[in-house]
Amino acid sequence: MSGTEYPSDTITDMTPEPTGPRRVVVLISGSGSNLQALIDAQSHDRLGGEIVAVISNVADAYGLKRAHEAGIEAVALPHREYDNREAYDGALIKVIERHEPDVIVLAGFMRILTPRFVQRFLGRMLNIHPSLLPEYQGLNTHARALADKVTSHGCSVHFVTEELDGGPVVLQAELAVTPEDNAETLKEKVHAREHLIYPIAVQWFLEGRLQYSAEGAKMDGHLLPEHGMRLSHADAAEELDEELDKDSDV
């Protein structure tokens, strides 16, 4: 060989391409209390990524103010300005894709999504629902649970599929229903549990631990049961500093 020097191609001399934090887009329709829980988790480095945009189908949703105050891009995309659900979802897809999200988080987004939308982001969308799925899909979950005189209620994080509230469940938090409870008290207690578990599930997804598959949700490569992982009433109450009813065995 001559004395000509060639540039080294060893790994120590390679400059890796910079990679930013994983990107989150949040969809809302109202006050955005779950959005605030995600923002709070991000501020404490417990989200696993960065919320890059918050999009609402309601122009005056309070959640947009929460986003603005947190320095997050807040986008109003009112659904009433579109002729039909398909046209709106087409516009929503364009806005979302502009932000190149790793995950789309539905946080009180009160829209039934078209099959086209779901298939575009299948496996990258999470939702939280105020019941222990598969029980009480749809609306008015607290009143329905009380009418059935259940002793256990709660909330569920699940992947979004074309079936309304029917995607694979990831994580649940239980709540012991007392004789004194009504729809409002259940709503308050369930909200507290939503704020507790939603950031955890989002972080798992962004860390690559949580995955969607045709068989169901997988955690660390293992298929989860139908109800996903479940936080008991006692464990949730401890995390939330709630006074625990000694007679509760949930």
ABEGO torsion letter per residue (X at the ends): XBABBBBBABAAABBBBBBBBBBBBBBBABAGAAAAAAAAAAAAGAAGBBBABBBBABAABAAAAAAAAAGBBBBBBBAAABABAAAAAAAAAAAAAAAGBABBBBBGBBBBBBAAAAAAABGABBBBBBBBOABGBEBGAAAAAAAAGBABBEBBBBBBBABBGABBBABBBBBBBBAABBAAAAAAAAAAAAAAAAAAAAAAAAAGABBBBAAEBBBGGBBBBAAEBBBBAAAAAAAAGBBBBAABAX
